[in-house]
Amino acid sequence: MTEKELALHIANILYDKKASDIVALKVGHLTVLADYLVIATGRSALQVKALADHVEDSLTGMGIEPRRVEGRGDMRWVVMDYTHVIVHIFRPDDREYYHLERLWADGQNRVQLPFDRAEDALEV
């Protein structure tokens, strides 16, 4: 599985578990930390936990283990490091405060997600 395929797969896992405002950014040209960031929002601490657990369980079932997971204490912002893909799952207030998209987006690096087109079609 390529780094992009992993990022897309993680975004789909989050979408299936009802995460909101899911964004994937290609950042390999901006940093050595990762090739992709996947950012999502959970409505509550309980949903943030459920989203993080679902991502980890789904990927572990495929033989993909995180190098590190941080933020499970208060479930406001969970960061999951899958080497080439870093996953950020926020509660709404923290997502708005840190606004990682603003820090990492360069105007051309947002990855089109398959479910974005479906949601766009519903709004028309």
N, CA, C and O of each residue as an XYZ file, in Angstrom:
496
protein
N       0.858     -1.179      0.000
C       0.000      0.000      0.000
C       0.899      1.237      0.000
O       1.802      1.350      0.830
N       0.653      2.162     -0.931
C       1.447      3.388     -0.983
C       1.021      4.327      0.143
O      -0.006      4.118      0.788
N       1.822      5.357      0.365
C       1.494      6.349      1.390
C       0.158      7.026      1.088
O      -0.655      7.238      1.988
N      -0.063      7.365     -0.190
C      -1.323      8.007     -0.561
C      -2.498      7.063     -0.347
O      -3.541      7.476      0.159
N      -2.338      5.808     -0.726
C      -3.410      4.831     -0.516
C      -3.716      4.667      0.972
O      -4.877      4.526      1.355
N      -2.676      4.686      1.810
C      -2.890      4.589      3.256
C      -3.655      5.808      3.758
O      -4.591      5.666      4.546
N      -3.276      6.993      3.320
C      -3.976      8.210      3.732
C      -5.443      8.154      3.318
O      -6.326      8.489      4.108
N      -5.704      7.733      2.087
C      -7.087      7.619      1.612
C      -7.859      6.558      2.385
O      -9.035      6.743      2.699
N      -7.196      5.449      2.691
C      -7.846      4.387      3.455
C      -8.215      4.881      4.861
O      -9.311      4.606      5.349
N      -7.311      5.596      5.498
C      -7.588      6.146      6.828
C      -8.744      7.135      6.761
O      -9.624      7.120      7.622
N      -8.749      7.995      5.746
C      -9.847      8.950      5.590
C     -11.176      8.213      5.441
O     -12.184      8.636      6.006
N     -11.186      7.132      4.698
C     -12.416      6.342      4.536
C     -12.837      5.671      5.830
O     -14.029      5.596      6.131
N     -11.870      5.180      6.602
C     -12.184      4.591      7.905
C     -12.871      5.635      8.790
O     -13.876      5.345      9.438
N     -12.324      6.840      8.812
C     -12.902      7.922      9.613
C     -14.291      8.313      9.112
O     -15.199      8.557      9.907
N     -14.447      8.369      7.810
C     -15.742      8.704      7.204
C     -16.796      7.661      7.576
O     -17.928      8.008      7.914
N     -16.420      6.393      7.511
C     -17.357      5.318      7.841
C     -17.801      5.371      9.298
O     -18.887      4.904      9.637
N     -16.960      5.941     10.156
C     -17.280      6.028     11.588
C     -17.882      7.394     11.938
O     -17.999      7.743     13.113
N     -18.264      8.170     10.905
C     -18.979      9.437     11.067
C     -18.131     10.589     11.595
O     -18.654     11.487     12.253
N     -16.826     10.575     11.315
C     -16.007     11.751     11.609
C     -16.488     12.878     10.700
O     -17.065     12.628      9.642
N     -16.247     14.110     11.115
C     -16.648     15.239     10.272
C     -15.424     16.025      9.816
O     -14.338     15.908     10.384
N     -15.626     16.815      8.791
C     -14.607     17.730      8.264
C     -13.265     17.026      8.044
O     -12.234     17.484      8.534
N     -13.282     15.930      7.316
C     -12.076     15.139      7.066
C     -11.277     15.777      5.937
O     -11.809     16.077      4.868
N      -9.987     15.977      6.199
C      -9.085     16.590      5.228
C      -7.830     15.737      5.144
O      -7.313     15.279      6.163
N      -7.340     15.524      3.929
C      -6.046     14.865      3.721
C      -5.161     15.837      2.955
O      -5.565     16.400      1.938
N      -3.946     16.023      3.460
C      -2.993     16.936      2.833
C      -1.703     16.210      2.505
O      -1.195     15.435      3.315
N      -1.181     16.458      1.330
C       0.130     15.933      0.951
C       1.160     16.945      1.427
O       1.186     18.077      0.943
N       2.011     16.549      2.373
C       2.943     17.494      2.992
C       4.409     17.088      2.854
O       5.283     17.748      3.416
N       4.687     16.025      2.124
C       6.055     15.540      1.991
C       7.022     16.578      1.441
O       8.212     16.540      1.754
N       6.529     17.503      0.626
C       7.380     18.549      0.066
C       7.582     19.708      1.035
O       8.381     20.605      0.769
N       6.858     19.696      2.168
C       6.949     20.768      3.159
C       7.692     20.359      4.425
O       8.178     21.219      5.159
N       7.786     19.052      4.690
C       8.382     18.570      5.933
C       8.931     17.160      5.758
O       8.534     16.429      4.851
N       9.845     16.798      6.640
C      10.350     15.421      6.653
C       9.583     14.557      7.649
O       9.863     13.365      7.773
N       8.629     15.136      8.355
C       7.880     14.400      9.374
C       6.978     13.325      8.788
O       6.842     12.245      9.363
N       6.359     13.614      7.646
C       5.416     12.675      7.037
C       5.167     13.091      5.598
O       5.499     14.203      5.188
N       4.581     12.184      4.848
C       4.183     12.499      3.474
C       2.750     13.023      3.412
O       2.417     13.835      2.548
N       1.903     12.555      4.334
C       0.497     12.944      4.343
C       0.023     13.208      5.765
O       0.485     12.576      6.715
N      -0.909     14.153      5.897
C      -1.645     14.372      7.138
C      -3.111     14.085      6.849
O      -3.642     14.488      5.814
N      -3.753     13.392      7.766
C      -5.202     13.209      7.708
C      -5.748     13.846      8.976
O      -5.346     13.493     10.084
N      -6.668     14.789      8.801
C      -7.208     15.561      9.912
C      -8.718     15.363      9.926
O      -9.374     15.438      8.887
N      -9.269     15.107     11.127
C     -10.713     14.893     11.244
C     -11.204     15.414     12.589
O     -10.417     15.674     13.500
N     -12.505     15.558     12.691
C     -13.126     16.050     13.912
C     -14.122     15.034     14.443
O     -14.897     14.441     13.692
N     -14.083     14.846     15.769
C     -15.099     14.074     16.475
C     -15.895     15.031     17.347
O     -15.323     15.963     17.912
N     -17.185     14.826     17.468
C     -18.052     15.762     18.189
C     -17.835     15.787     19.695
O     -18.182     16.768     20.352
N     -17.271     14.731     20.247
C     -17.115     14.638     21.698
C     -15.876     13.805     22.006
O     -15.287     13.192     21.115
N     -15.490     13.791     23.274
C     -14.354     12.960     23.684
C     -14.643     11.495     23.384
O     -13.747     10.755     22.977
N     -15.870     11.079     23.581
C     -16.256      9.690     23.312
C     -16.100      9.361     21.828
O     -15.608      8.286     21.484
N     -16.511     10.269     20.951
C     -16.367      9.995     19.527
C     -14.904     10.047     19.095
O     -14.489      9.253     18.251
N     -14.114     10.963     19.655
C     -12.680     11.005     19.335
C     -12.041      9.673     19.695
O     -11.244      9.134     18.927
N     -12.389      9.143     20.862
C     -11.856      7.842     21.276
C     -12.303      6.746     20.313
O     -11.496      5.916     19.896
N     -13.577      6.742     19.963
C     -14.103      5.716     19.056
C     -13.423      5.801     17.687
O     -13.105      4.772     17.091
N     -13.202      7.005     17.192
C     -12.534      7.180     15.903
C     -11.103      6.672     15.955
O     -10.672      5.934     15.068
N     -10.366      7.060     16.982
C      -8.974      6.623     17.120
C      -8.891      5.110     17.265
O      -8.047      4.469     16.639
N      -9.765      4.537     18.091
C      -9.774      3.082     18.271
C     -10.101      2.372     16.959
O      -9.504      1.343     16.641
N     -11.047      2.920     16.203
C     -11.457      2.295     14.944
C     -10.329      2.331     13.915
O     -10.088      1.344     13.219
N      -9.641      3.462     13.820
C      -8.495      3.551     12.903
C      -7.441      2.533     13.303
O      -6.952      1.769     12.470
N      -7.095      2.529     14.584
C      -6.041      1.624     15.049
C      -6.436      0.156     14.855
O      -5.630     -0.640     14.373
N      -7.652     -0.205     15.220
C      -8.098     -1.592     15.070
C      -8.129     -2.017     13.600
O      -7.699     -3.118     13.254
N      -8.638     -1.138     12.745
C      -8.731     -1.469     11.318
C      -7.353     -1.671     10.703
O      -7.139     -2.619      9.947
N      -6.424     -0.786     11.024
C      -5.088     -0.899     10.445
C      -4.295     -2.041     11.066
O      -3.524     -2.705     10.374
N      -4.475     -2.274     12.355
C      -3.805     -3.398     13.002
C      -4.268     -4.704     12.365
O      -3.469     -5.625     12.192
N      -5.530     -4.792     12.020
C      -6.063     -5.970     11.330
C      -5.413     -6.200      9.977
O      -5.436     -7.312      9.449
N      -4.832     -5.141      9.415
C      -4.126     -5.240      8.132
C      -2.617     -5.399      8.332
O      -1.854     -5.444      7.367
N      -2.202     -5.482      9.598
C      -0.777     -5.617      9.885
C      -0.032     -4.293      9.920
O       1.197     -4.276      9.849
N      -0.762     -3.171     10.030
C      -0.147     -1.844     10.077
C      -0.294     -1.291     11.486
O      -1.404     -1.013     11.940
N       0.827     -1.133     12.172
C       0.833     -0.656     13.552
C       1.311      0.792     13.604
O       2.192      1.176     12.834
N       0.745      1.602     14.501
C       1.252      2.966     14.647
C       2.609      2.958     15.354
O       2.869      2.129     16.226
N       3.465      3.902     14.955
C       4.731      4.049     15.678
C       4.477      4.640     17.053
O       5.152      4.299     18.024
N       3.502      5.526     17.124
C       3.201      6.199     18.387
C       1.788      6.769     18.314
O       1.322      7.179     17.250
N       1.117      6.787     19.464
C      -0.197      7.420     19.593
C      -0.151      8.315     20.823
O       0.235      7.874     21.906
N      -0.543      9.561     20.656
C      -0.554     10.534     21.758
C      -1.939     11.147     21.909
O      -2.697     11.228     20.943
N      -2.267     11.578     23.125
C      -3.495     12.329     23.371
C      -4.661     11.519     23.863
O      -5.783     12.022     23.914
N      -4.427     10.287     24.225
C      -5.546      9.453     24.666
C      -6.012      9.784     26.084
O      -7.034      9.270     26.539
N      -5.272     10.633     26.775
C      -5.648     10.985     28.146
C      -6.953     11.749     28.226
O      -7.888     11.314     28.899
N      -7.028     12.879     27.547
C      -8.238     13.696     27.640
C      -9.081     13.665     26.365
O     -10.170     14.238     26.328
N      -8.588     13.007     25.333
C      -9.316     12.820     24.079
C      -9.757     14.141     23.446
O     -10.833     14.220     22.855
N      -8.928     15.168     23.572
C      -9.210     16.444     22.902
C      -8.547     16.473     21.525
O      -9.082     17.038     20.572
N      -7.361     15.847     21.444
C      -6.600     15.822     20.199
C      -5.741     14.562     20.229
O      -4.781     14.484     20.996
N      -6.071     13.594     19.415
C      -5.310     12.353     19.331
C      -4.463     12.404     18.069
O      -4.963     12.699     16.984
N      -3.174     12.113     18.222
C      -2.246     12.074     17.101
C      -1.742     10.645     16.953
O      -1.247     10.044     17.907
N      -1.875     10.111     15.741
C      -1.473      8.736     15.458
C      -0.415      8.778     14.358
O      -0.677      9.271     13.261
N       0.765      8.267     14.647
C       1.882      8.318     13.708
C       2.028      6.972     13.007
O       2.441      5.981     13.608
N       1.684      6.960     11.734
C       1.847      5.768     10.907
C       3.013      5.972      9.922
O       2.904      5.628      8.746
N       4.110      6.526     10.408
C       5.350      6.793      9.692
C       5.164      7.801      8.564
O       5.577      8.952      8.707
N       4.562      7.409      7.459
C       4.399      8.307      6.318
C       3.086      9.075      6.357
O       2.882     10.020      5.595
N       2.193      8.656      7.260
C       0.884      9.306      7.400
C       0.666      9.597      8.886
O       0.753      8.700      9.725
N       0.382     10.852      9.194
C       0.063     11.230     10.572
C      -1.407     11.616     10.624
O      -1.881     12.428      9.829
N      -2.115     11.023     11.567
C      -3.556     11.231     11.725
C      -3.796     12.123     12.935
O      -3.275     11.869     14.021
N      -4.593     13.174     12.735
C      -4.980     14.083     13.820
C      -6.490     14.012     13.954
O      -7.217     14.270     12.995
N      -6.965     13.664     15.144
C      -8.396     13.620     15.404
C      -8.665     14.595     16.552
O      -8.164     14.421     17.663
N      -9.456     15.610     16.266
C      -9.713     16.705     17.208
C     -11.154     16.736     17.674
O     -12.054     16.205     17.023
N     -11.350     17.379     18.833
C     -12.673     17.857     19.197
C     -12.841     19.210     18.516
O     -11.840     19.854     18.203
N     -14.063     19.662     18.279
C     -14.292     20.866     17.460
C     -13.532     22.118     17.908
O     -12.930     22.794     17.074
N     -13.548     22.437     19.199
C     -12.880     23.657     19.669
C     -11.376     23.606     19.443
O     -10.767     24.602     19.053
N     -10.785     22.457     19.686
C      -9.346     22.302     19.486
C      -8.992     22.340     18.004
O      -7.955     22.886     17.628
N      -9.829     21.774     17.178
C      -9.591     21.806     15.727
C      -9.590     23.250     15.235
O      -8.735     23.657     14.448
N     -10.560     24.007     15.714
C     -10.643     25.414     15.313
C      -9.444     26.211     15.837
O      -8.905     27.060     15.127
N      -9.035     25.942     17.054
C      -7.928     26.683     17.658
C      -6.601     26.422     16.934
O      -5.883     27.363     16.596
N      -6.279     25.162     16.701
C      -4.987     24.816     16.090
C      -4.996     24.946     14.570
O      -3.955     25.228     13.977
N      -6.125     24.750     13.939
C      -6.331     24.929     12.504
C      -5.119     24.476     11.680
O      -4.494     25.265     10.971
N      -4.811     23.188     11.798
C      -3.636     22.631     11.122
C      -3.671     22.805      9.606
O      -2.622     22.910      8.970
N      -4.859     22.836      9.031
C      -4.940     23.039      7.582
C      -4.273     24.346      7.173
O      -3.605     24.414      6.142
N      -4.456     25.372      7.979
C      -3.851     26.674      7.684
C      -2.326     26.581      7.737
O      -1.634     27.218      6.942
N      -1.813     25.799      8.661
C      -0.367     25.675      8.803
C       0.271     24.848      7.696
O       1.395     25.130      7.281
N      -0.434     23.830      7.214
C       0.159     22.864      6.293
C      -0.330     22.957      4.863
O       0.302     22.397      3.967
N      -1.418     23.636      4.621
C      -1.919     23.731      3.248
C      -1.116     24.777      2.486
O      -0.821     25.854      3.003
N      -0.770     24.440      1.247
C      -0.062     25.405      0.409
C      -0.914     25.828     -0.787
O      -0.415     26.442     -1.730
N      -2.203     25.494     -0.736
C      -3.108     25.862     -1.805
C      -3.214     24.829     -2.917
O      -4.105     24.910     -3.763
N      -2.304     23.860     -2.918
C      -2.310     22.860     -3.981
C      -2.149     21.444     -3.463
O      -2.110     20.504     -4.257
N      -2.056     21.267     -2.160
C      -1.726     19.947     -1.638
C      -2.884     19.209     -0.979
O      -2.671     18.177     -0.342
N      -4.092     19.712     -1.119
C      -5.244     19.000     -0.561
C      -5.561     17.806     -1.458
O      -5.665     17.942     -2.677
N      -5.710     16.648     -0.845
C      -5.998     15.419     -1.575
C      -7.508     15.288     -1.717
O      -8.244     15.400     -0.737
N      -7.958     15.054     -2.931
C      -9.386     14.839     -3.178
C      -9.799     13.500     -2.570
O      -9.213     12.462     -2.879
N     -10.802     13.532     -1.714
C     -11.294     12.320     -1.072
C     -12.544     11.843     -1.809
O     -13.355     12.662     -2.242
N     -12.708     10.531     -1.956
C     -13.836     10.002     -2.740
C     -15.196     10.463     -2.239
O     -16.096     10.716     -3.040
N     -15.354     10.573     -0.946
C     -16.654     10.954     -0.393
C     -16.894     12.451     -0.477
O     -18.034     12.882     -0.302
N     -15.873     13.272     -0.739
C     -16.077     14.716     -0.928
C     -16.993     14.970     -2.114
O     -17.877     15.824     -2.043
N     -16.793     14.242     -3.197
C     -17.609     14.424     -4.389
C     -19.069     14.048     -4.102
O     -19.988     14.703     -4.594
N     -19.275     13.012     -3.319
C     -20.649     12.593     -2.988
C     -21.357     13.669     -2.168
O     -22.532     13.954     -2.398
N     -20.642     14.267     -1.210
C     -21.248     15.320     -0.394
C     -21.505     16.576     -1.215
O     -22.516     17.247     -1.008
N     -20.596     16.912     -2.157
C     -20.785     18.059     -3.029
C     -22.041     17.877     -3.870
O     -22.793     18.830     -4.074
N     -22.274     16.671     -4.357
C     -23.431     16.395     -5.201
C     -24.740     16.577     -4.412
O     -25.755     16.992     -4.971
N     -24.704     16.262     -3.112
C     -25.907     16.411     -2.291
C     -26.249     17.869     -2.048
O     -27.418     18.211     -1.871
N     -25.228     18.742     -2.037
C     -25.472     20.151     -1.741
C     -26.012     20.910     -2.941
O     -26.577     21.991     -2.775
N     -25.854     20.378     -4.133
C     -26.268     21.095     -5.345
C     -27.761     21.183     -5.470
O     -28.267     21.755     -6.435
